[in-house]
Amino acid sequence: MEIEKKYRLSHEQAATVLRTLKERGVFKGSDTETDTYFNVGSRDSYTTKECLRIRSRGDEFHEITYKPPTIGDDQLGYFAKEETNMRIQDAIVAKKLLQSLGNTVLVEVEKNRQYFEFEDCTVCFDEIRSAGIFVEIEVEGQDEVDALTKINKCANILGFTDDILERMPYRDIVWECQHENC
């Protein structure tokens, strides 16, 4: 299970955090990702908090992911979800297949992501088109208490406070920006 917290950063905070990650973390790489989210059948995935997604990184990596409704308390600012992932060869064909089965596109999220290992966590520095700059701190595991302890330690070192904690997934942030002109 992936357990994560997400923080929304100002440009000033982003510069400081990125400098800290580059100095003290281990850079693991960067990607440009396009995530296409779908409503699952006739259900409104924005409301049910389900996730059916096709992710593409360039022309070489594509996968389809399903995540059931969120486990955990988004009011406490963390998310825990089991994921089912499957590599696919062709995102365009997969999109046509999902739409043929009655799934409709909910929103598309484009992000530039830099990956770091930092304080026993994976830290993703994300620039989301039309939404801003964010950092996700993630831990894989089944023990939520242990994972949250590690995440909170990392967040404290990076200077994050609860006032910049983001409680919505990128899908919802971008959807709201598109529908509320943010």
C-alpha positions as a Markdown table, in Angstrom:
| # | Residue | x | y | z |
|---|---|---|---|---|
| 1 | Met | 0.0 | 0.0 | 0.0 |
| 2 | Glu | 1.2 | 3.5 | -0.8 |
| 3 | Ile | 0.8 | 6.0 | 2.0 |
| 4 | Glu | 1.4 | 9.7 | 1.1 |
| 5 | Lys | 1.0 | 13.3 | 2.1 |
| 6 | Lys | 1.0 | 16.1 | -0.3 |
| 7 | Tyr | 2.0 | 19.8 | 0.2 |
| 8 | Arg | 1.3 | 22.8 | -2.0 |
| 9 | Leu | 4.3 | 25.2 | -2.3 |
| 10 | Ser | 4.7 | 28.8 | -3.2 |
| 11 | His | 7.5 | 29.5 | -5.8 |
| 12 | Glu | 9.8 | 30.7 | -2.9 |
| 13 | Gln | 9.1 | 27.5 | -0.9 |
| 14 | Ala | 9.7 | 25.4 | -4.0 |
| 15 | Ala | 13.1 | 26.8 | -4.6 |
| 16 | Thr | 14.2 | 26.2 | -1.0 |
| 17 | Val | 12.8 | 22.7 | -0.9 |
| 18 | Leu | 14.3 | 21.7 | -4.3 |
| 19 | Arg | 17.7 | 23.0 | -3.1 |
| 20 | Thr | 17.4 | 20.9 | 0.1 |
| 21 | Leu | 16.4 | 17.8 | -1.8 |
| 22 | Lys | 19.4 | 18.2 | -4.2 |
| 23 | Glu | 21.8 | 18.8 | -1.4 |
| 24 | Arg | 20.6 | 16.2 | 1.1 |
| 25 | Gly | 18.6 | 13.7 | -0.9 |
| 26 | Val | 19.4 | 11.2 | -3.6 |
| 27 | Phe | 18.1 | 12.2 | -7.0 |
| 28 | Lys | 16.4 | 9.2 | -8.7 |
| 29 | Gly | 15.3 | 10.8 | -12.0 |
| 30 | Ser | 12.7 | 13.0 | -13.6 |
| 31 | Asp | 9.8 | 12.4 | -15.9 |
| 32 | Thr | 7.0 | 14.2 | -17.7 |
| 33 | Glu | 3.8 | 12.3 | -17.0 |
| 34 | Thr | 0.3 | 12.6 | -18.6 |
| 35 | Asp | -2.4 | 11.0 | -16.5 |
| 36 | Thr | -5.9 | 10.5 | -18.1 |
| 37 | Tyr | -8.5 | 9.8 | -15.4 |
| 38 | Phe | -11.9 | 8.2 | -16.2 |
| 39 | Asn | -15.2 | 7.9 | -14.5 |
| 40 | Val | -15.7 | 4.2 | -13.7 |
| 41 | Gly | -18.8 | 3.0 | -15.7 |
| 42 | Ser | -21.8 | 5.2 | -14.7 |
| 43 | Arg | -20.2 | 6.2 | -11.4 |
| 44 | Asp | -18.8 | 9.7 | -10.8 |
| 45 | Ser | -15.2 | 8.9 | -9.8 |
| 46 | Tyr | -14.8 | 12.5 | -8.5 |
| 47 | Thr | -17.5 | 11.7 | -5.9 |
| 48 | Thr | -16.6 | 8.1 | -5.2 |
| 49 | Lys | -12.9 | 8.8 | -4.9 |
| 50 | Glu | -12.1 | 5.8 | -7.2 |
| 51 | Cys | -9.3 | 6.1 | -9.6 |
| 52 | Leu | -9.1 | 4.6 | -13.1 |
| 53 | Arg | -6.2 | 6.1 | -14.9 |
| 54 | Ile | -3.9 | 5.7 | -17.9 |
| 55 | Arg | -0.4 | 7.1 | -17.2 |
| 56 | Ser | 2.1 | 7.8 | -20.0 |
| 57 | Arg | 5.7 | 8.8 | -19.7 |
| 58 | Gly | 6.7 | 9.9 | -23.2 |
| 59 | Asp | 6.3 | 7.2 | -25.8 |
| 60 | Glu | 7.9 | 4.4 | -23.9 |
| 61 | Phe | 6.0 | 3.8 | -20.7 |
| 62 | His | 2.2 | 3.4 | -20.4 |
| 63 | Glu | 0.2 | 1.7 | -17.6 |
| 64 | Ile | -3.4 | 1.5 | -16.5 |
| 65 | Thr | -4.2 | 1.8 | -12.8 |
| 66 | Tyr | -7.2 | 1.2 | -10.7 |
| 67 | Lys | -7.4 | 2.4 | -7.1 |
| 68 | Pro | -10.5 | 1.8 | -5.0 |
| 69 | Pro | -12.0 | 4.5 | -2.8 |
| 70 | Thr | -9.5 | 6.2 | -0.5 |
| 71 | Ile | -8.5 | 4.4 | 2.8 |
| 72 | Gly | -7.4 | 6.8 | 5.5 |
| 73 | Asp | -8.6 | 10.2 | 6.6 |
| 74 | Asp | -8.1 | 12.9 | 4.0 |
| 75 | Gln | -9.1 | 15.3 | 6.7 |
| 76 | Leu | -5.8 | 14.4 | 8.4 |
| 77 | Gly | -4.0 | 15.0 | 5.1 |
| 78 | Tyr | -2.9 | 11.6 | 4.1 |
| 79 | Phe | -4.0 | 9.0 | 1.6 |
| 80 | Ala | -3.5 | 5.2 | 1.6 |
| 81 | Lys | -4.6 | 3.2 | -1.4 |
| 82 | Glu | -4.0 | -0.3 | -2.8 |
| 83 | Glu | -3.2 | 0.0 | -6.4 |
| 84 | Thr | -3.6 | -2.4 | -9.3 |
| 85 | Asn | -1.3 | -1.5 | -12.1 |
| 86 | Met | -0.8 | -3.1 | -15.5 |
| 87 | Arg | 1.8 | -2.1 | -18.1 |
| 88 | Ile | 0.2 | -1.5 | -21.5 |
| 89 | Gln | 1.8 | -1.1 | -25.0 |
| 90 | Asp | -0.5 | 1.6 | -26.4 |
| 91 | Ala | -2.3 | 4.3 | -24.4 |
| 92 | Ile | -4.4 | 5.4 | -27.3 |
| 93 | Val | -5.8 | 1.9 | -27.8 |
| 94 | Ala | -6.4 | 1.5 | -24.1 |
| 95 | Lys | -8.3 | 4.8 | -24.0 |
| 96 | Lys | -10.5 | 3.7 | -26.8 |
| 97 | Leu | -11.1 | 0.4 | -25.0 |
| 98 | Leu | -12.1 | 2.0 | -21.7 |
| 99 | Gln | -14.4 | 4.4 | -23.5 |
| 100 | Ser | -16.0 | 1.6 | -25.5 |
| 101 | Leu | -16.8 | -0.1 | -22.1 |
| 102 | Gly | -18.7 | 3.1 | -21.0 |
| 103 | Asn | -15.9 | 4.9 | -19.1 |
| 104 | Thr | -15.7 | 8.6 | -19.8 |
| 105 | Val | -12.7 | 10.9 | -19.4 |
| 106 | Leu | -12.9 | 12.9 | -16.2 |
| 107 | Val | -9.8 | 15.0 | -16.4 |
| 108 | Glu | -6.2 | 14.9 | -17.8 |
| 109 | Val | -3.3 | 15.9 | -15.5 |
| 110 | Glu | 0.1 | 16.8 | -16.9 |
| 111 | Lys | 3.1 | 17.0 | -14.6 |
| 112 | Asn | 6.8 | 17.4 | -14.6 |
| 113 | Arg | 8.1 | 15.2 | -11.7 |
| 114 | Gln | 11.5 | 14.9 | -10.1 |
| 115 | Tyr | 12.1 | 11.9 | -7.8 |
| 116 | Phe | 14.3 | 11.9 | -4.7 |
| 117 | Glu | 15.0 | 9.4 | -1.9 |
| 118 | Phe | 15.1 | 11.4 | 1.4 |
| 119 | Glu | 14.9 | 10.3 | 5.0 |
| 120 | Asp | 13.5 | 6.8 | 4.2 |
| 121 | Cys | 10.8 | 8.3 | 2.0 |
| 122 | Thr | 10.3 | 8.8 | -1.7 |
| 123 | Val | 9.8 | 12.6 | -2.3 |
| 124 | Cys | 8.2 | 13.7 | -5.6 |
| 125 | Phe | 8.7 | 17.3 | -6.6 |
| 126 | Asp | 5.8 | 18.0 | -9.0 |
| 127 | Glu | 5.0 | 20.9 | -11.3 |
| 128 | Ile | 1.3 | 20.4 | -12.3 |
| 129 | Arg | 0.2 | 22.3 | -15.4 |
| 130 | Ser | -2.5 | 24.9 | -14.5 |
| 131 | Ala | -2.4 | 23.9 | -10.8 |
| 132 | Gly | 1.0 | 24.8 | -9.2 |
| 133 | Ile | 3.9 | 23.2 | -7.5 |
| 134 | Phe | 3.6 | 20.3 | -5.0 |
| 135 | Val | 5.6 | 17.8 | -3.1 |
| 136 | Glu | 4.4 | 14.3 | -2.4 |
| 137 | Ile | 6.1 | 12.3 | 0.4 |
| 138 | Glu | 5.4 | 8.6 | 0.0 |
| 139 | Val | 6.2 | 5.4 | 1.9 |
| 140 | Glu | 5.3 | 1.9 | 0.7 |
| 141 | Gly | 4.1 | -0.5 | 3.4 |
| 142 | Gln | 1.2 | -1.9 | 5.4 |
| 143 | Asp | 1.9 | -0.2 | 8.7 |
| 144 | Glu | 0.2 | 3.3 | 8.4 |
| 145 | Val | 1.6 | 4.4 | 11.8 |
| 146 | Asp | 5.2 | 3.7 | 10.9 |
| 147 | Ala | 4.7 | 5.2 | 7.4 |
| 148 | Leu | 3.2 | 8.4 | 8.8 |
| 149 | Thr | 6.0 | 8.7 | 11.3 |
| 150 | Lys | 8.6 | 8.6 | 8.5 |
| 151 | Ile | 6.5 | 11.0 | 6.4 |
| 152 | Asn | 6.1 | 13.5 | 9.2 |
| 153 | Lys | 9.8 | 13.4 | 10.0 |
| 154 | Cys | 10.7 | 14.1 | 6.4 |
| 155 | Ala | 8.1 | 16.9 | 6.2 |
| 156 | Asn | 9.5 | 18.5 | 9.3 |
| 157 | Ile | 13.0 | 18.5 | 7.9 |
| 158 | Leu | 11.7 | 20.1 | 4.7 |
| 159 | Gly | 10.0 | 22.8 | 6.8 |
| 160 | Phe | 6.4 | 21.8 | 5.9 |
| 161 | Thr | 3.6 | 22.8 | 8.1 |
| 162 | Asp | -0.1 | 21.8 | 8.1 |
| 163 | Asp | -1.1 | 25.1 | 6.6 |
| 164 | Ile | 0.4 | 23.9 | 3.2 |
| 165 | Leu | -0.9 | 20.4 | 3.4 |
| 166 | Glu | -3.0 | 19.5 | 0.4 |
| 167 | Arg | -5.9 | 17.2 | 1.0 |
| 168 | Met | -7.0 | 16.6 | -2.6 |
| 169 | Pro | -5.4 | 14.4 | -5.2 |
| 170 | Tyr | -4.1 | 16.0 | -8.4 |
| 171 | Arg | -7.1 | 14.7 | -10.3 |
| 172 | Asp | -9.4 | 16.7 | -8.2 |
| 173 | Ile | -7.2 | 19.8 | -8.0 |
| 174 | Val | -7.0 | 20.0 | -11.8 |
| 175 | Trp | -10.7 | 19.2 | -12.2 |
| 176 | Glu | -11.6 | 22.0 | -9.9 |
| 177 | Cys | -9.3 | 24.4 | -11.7 |
| 178 | Gln | -10.9 | 23.6 | -15.0 |
| 179 | His | -14.4 | 24.0 | -13.6 |
| 180 | Glu | -13.8 | 27.0 | -11.4 |
| 181 | Asn | -11.2 | 28.8 | -13.6 |
| 182 | Cys | -8.5 | 29.0 | -10.9 |
